């Protein structure tokens, strides 16, 4: 197998590399690193959430949605994944579906006034 810069190194090194790409707003490169990392450690939430964020910021909304649904299925009270899923669905024009996830995220954080919808 041909090793590239994106999949070279230990999982910890690749996690740091992905975070550097993400922080530099190179979301496509971050997603390339994180895709392999998520395959290798699918049970870890952190890499999957960052992958979803990289997809979201690079307008790969269906991919972001798929990753977020995995997180929410595994951990229904993961409020940040709920918030991101709601925002991702909003960007796809699926407001009614988004609203339920945004309400759940708001309930988990105690934001019962609904400020999440207004802070987008």
N, C-alpha and C positions, 0 to 999 in steps of 0.2 A: 504494500500500500504506500502511496506517495504522501509523505507528510508535508503539510504546508505550514506557513506561519500561523495560520488560524487555528490549527489543531495540534500544534507542537507544544510540548511541555506537560507538566502535571496538571491535574484539575485546578489546583490552587493558582498556578501560574496563568492558566487560561482564564480563570475567573478575574484575576487582576487585569489581564490584557483586555478582556471584554469591558470591564469597568472603565478602563482608560479610553477605549474607543467610544463608549457611551458618553463619558464626560466631555469628550472632544466633539460630541454631536455627530460622530461617524456611525450612525445607527445601523447601516447596512453591514459594516465590518463587525460591529458588536454582535449582530444577529448571526453572522457566519461563525464566530467563535462560540457563541452561546448555543447554537443549534446542536453542535457536537457535544458540548458539555451536558446539555439537557438529556440527550440520548444516553450518555454515559451514567449520569446520576439522576434518573427521572423522578426519584422520590424527593429531591430537594426543591423546596419552593423558591428560594432566592434566585437561582439561575433562570428558572421558568418565568418568574415575574419580570426579571430584567429583560429576558427575551421578548416577552409580551410588550414591554415598554418600547424596546427597540423597534419591533414591528409597528406599533402604534405611531411612533414618531417618524417612521419611514413610509407611512400610509399603506402598510400591508395589513389592513384592518381585519380581513378574514383570518389571517394567521394569528394576529393578536387575540382575536376572539377565541380561537381554538385553544390557545395556550391558557387564557384566562378561565375558560370553562373547565379545563383540567384542574386548575388550582381550586376553583370554587367547588367542584365536585368532591375533591379530596378534603377540603377544609371550608365548609360552608360559612364559617364565621370570619374568614379572612377578609376584613372590611376593605383593604386597599384593592384587592383583586375585584371585589364587587364594584367599587367606585370606578376602577379602570374599565371593567366590562360594561358598565353603564355608559361611560364616555365613548367607548369604542362603538357601541350600538347606536349612540346618538350620531356619531360621525357617519354612520352608514344609513342614516335616515330612519332608524327603527326606534322612534321615541317611546312608543308605548312599552316595548320590551325593555328599553333602557330605564324607564321610570321605576320599574319594580326593583332593579338592582341598585339604583341610586337611593331609593327609599330604605332598602335593607342596609346599605352602607351608612346612611345617615343615622339609622337606629343604632347600629353598632358603635358609633362614635358619640352618640348622645345629641346629635344635631337634628332635633325634631322640628326645627323651624323650616327645614327644607333648603338651607343655604347652599347645599351642594349644587343644586340645579342652577342657582344664580351665580355661583363662583366659577363657572366654566370659562 
